[in-house]
Amino acid sequence: MVSVSELLPVEAIRVDVTAEDWRAAIGAAGELLVATGSSTDTYTEEMIRTVVDSGPYIVVAPGFAFAHARPSPAVLRTGMSWVRLARPVEFGHETNDPVDLVVALAAKDASAHTEAMASLARLLADPETGRALREASTPAGVHALLAGEGRSAGKSSPAGGPAVHKILTVCGNGLGTSLFLKNTLEQVLDRWGWSRYVTVEATDTISAKGKASEAVAILTSREIAKTLGDVGVPVKVVDDFTSTTEADHVLRDTYDV
């Protein structure tokens, strides 16, 4: 398993960065990906284009944007960067603006980073750790907190028979924000004792339309829900992809419990 701290070296972390707008904020995160050998400048342009084309769905939680694009030749190796802004900027998100933390992902493929993404989601969802990460005064301080991820990573689902229901979490690429939501839903399902009955699959908008008939519901952002339209199953909007409280509410609505 590749950890968050391995994908996100100290050299890819900056704090108190000044950015005039969301494009500059993503640009700063992209510069760190380039500087640490994960991608080229072209990938930074692709991350910005993702927001232009699909809207600010990458703002997955209050104050937090997860910048990424599809795997492309501009990605040299899988890596991440972390930019905490000196002053928050608006991305145009209806509920989660303004943003003061931008984490960027350059993924070489669709699988190498999934466990690291789950660990990062757990860290940011924990109030105490999330606050400490936002208040750390140095890149080394941020990295030290990320290196403690192993204490909560690697949680397995309860053993049992095959799952009978599927829920899809959807984002533009199926590689980043949908994984945050997948992990949050799985935490709630574990707590309910339903993990043996319900599987959660992260996917992209194009694939989701073909897989919709296999699912009991699709959970996604407001922007992606508009893109999907009517796919024959309920499409439910989640504002905070790291909130187990909101995930619990949406699951209760889905299953009427």
N, C-alpha and C positions, 0 to 999 in steps of 0.2 A: 504494500500500500504506500502510495506517495503522499506525504503529509503536506499540510499547508505551509509549514515553515521551510520545507524543502523547495516548494514551488515559489515561495515568496522570500527571497534572501533579504538581508538587511539593506543591500544596495538598491533594492527595488521599492524601498519604503521612504516616503517623504512626509513631513508634517509641516503645518502652517504654510501651505502653498497658496499663493495669490493667483486667482483665476477670475477673469472678468465675466465669463459666462460658461454655460455647460460645455460648449465646444472646447474652450481652453482647458476646462477641468479634465475632459477626456484626453485632450492633447498632452497634458502633463503626465497622466497615467501611461499614455502610449510612449512617451519619451523614455520612461523608466523601463518599459518592456524592450525598447530598442537598445538602451544602454546596457542591459543585462543579457542581451543576446537571444531574447525570446522571439522577436519579430522585427520587421522592417517598418519604415514610416508608412508604407502602403497599408499595413494592418491598422494603424491608427486612423487613417482615413476611412477604412472599412467599418471600424467601430462607430465613428461619427455618422457614417451613412446609414447604419442600422437604425439609429434614432431618428434620422431624417425620414427614412422610409416607413418605419413601423411605429413611431411615437416613443414617448418616454417610459415604455414598459420596463426598462432596465432599472428604474427606481423602485426597488423591490420592498423597501421598508422606509419608514420616516427617516429622512436625512441620509439615506444610503443608496448609491447607484452602483450596479454591477455591470461594468462596460465589457462588451465582448462582441465578436462577430463569428461567422462560420469559419471552420478550418480552411485555410487557403495557402497558396505558395508563399504568402507573406509571413506565415508563422514558421519560424525556424526550429523551435522546440517549445514544449509546453511550459508555461510560466505565468506568474501573476505579478501585479504591482499594486501598491497601496498609496493613495494620496489623500491626506487629510487637509482640508482647505482652511485657510485663515478666516475667510468669510464665506458663508453658504451662498450657493447660486441656485437659480431657478432652472429646472429642466422642463417645466410645463406639466408636471404630474398633478393630477387633480387633488390627491390626498397626501402625498409623501414629500412634497417640496417644503422648504428648500433643502438642498443637498450639501452636506459638509464632508462626506466621505465617499470617495470613488475607488473601488477596487476593480482592476482590469484583469481579464483572463485572455491569454493567447493559447488556444488548444490545438495541439497537433492532430489529435483524433478525438473521438467521442467518448473515450473510456478512461484514459489514464488519470484524469483529474477528478473522477466522480467521488471518491472517498474523501479527498481533500475538500471538495465543495461541501460535503455533508458535515465535516468537522467545522468548517468556517461558519456554516449556518448555525450550528449548535453554539459556537462561541458568541456570535453576535446576538443570538436569541436570549442568552443568559444575561439578565440585567446587570449583575455585578461585573462580569467579564466584559460585556459590551461597553459599559461605562469606563472601565479601566483602559480598554483599547482606544477609546476616543480621547481620553485624558493623558495618555502616555506622552511624555515631553520629547522623546527622542525615537528615531527609528529602531535603535537597539531595544528600547523599552517595549515597543510594539512587537518586535520579533520575539522577545522573551515570553510575552503573553501568548503568542501564537504557538510557540514551541511547547506550551503546556497542554496542547490539544489532546494528546494521547490519553489523558485521564478519562475523557468522555467518548473517545472514538472507538469504533469497532464493535458497537452494540449490535447484537444479532437479534433477529426476530424469533418469536417463540416457535418451537418445532410443532409440526402438525401436518394435516392433510393439505391437499392442493387448495389454493385460493379459488373462490368461485366468482368474485367480483373484481373488476378492474376500474381504476380511476386514472384518467390521464391528466398530467400537469403539462401545460403548453407554454412555450415561448417562441420567439421568432426563429431560433436556431436549435432548440432542444438540447443545448449544451451548458447553459449557465443558470438563468433565472428559474427555469422550470425545475432544476435540480434543488434549488433552495426550497421551493414549495414542496417538492417530493419529500425531502427530508423532514420538513415540518409536519406534513400529513402523517408520515410514518411514525413520528414520535407520538402523535395523538392515537393512532391505531394501536401502537404498542401499549399505551396506557389503558386503552379500552379492552385490550386482549383480543383485538380483531385482526391482528396481522396475518393470521393463518387463513382468514377468509377474504381479505381484500388486498390486492396488489396495487401499487402505484407505479406508473410508468411515465417518465419524462420524455417529451417528444417535441417536434417542431410543428409549425402551423400546417404545412403541407401534409405531413404524415398523419397529423391528428384527424384530418378530414377523412382519410381512408380507414383509420383505426376507430373512429367514433362508434361504429356499430358494435364494437367489442366492449365498450365501456358503459358504466352506469351513469357517469357524469364526467365533464371536463372542467377543471379548475384552472383559472388563468387570470391575467391582468385585464383591466378594462379595455386597454387598447387592442390586445390580441383577441378579446371576445368580439369586438366589432369586426375584426378581420375574418374571424371564423364564420360569423353569421349563424344560420340555422344548419346544424349538422345532424339533427335527428335525436340528440340526447341533450339533457340540461347542460348549459354552459354557465358556470358560476364564477363570479368575480371575487377575487381576493385582493385586498389592498396591501396588506403587510405580509409578505411571503415568509417572514421569520417568526410570526406570532402564532404560537400554539393555541392561544385563546381564540383568535379569529378562525384558525383551521378547525378547531373543535366545533365552533358555531356553524361553519359551513357544512361539516360532516353531519352534524345533527339535523340540519335542514335537508341534506341530501337523503338521509335515511329516516327522517321523521322520528327522531328519538330525542 
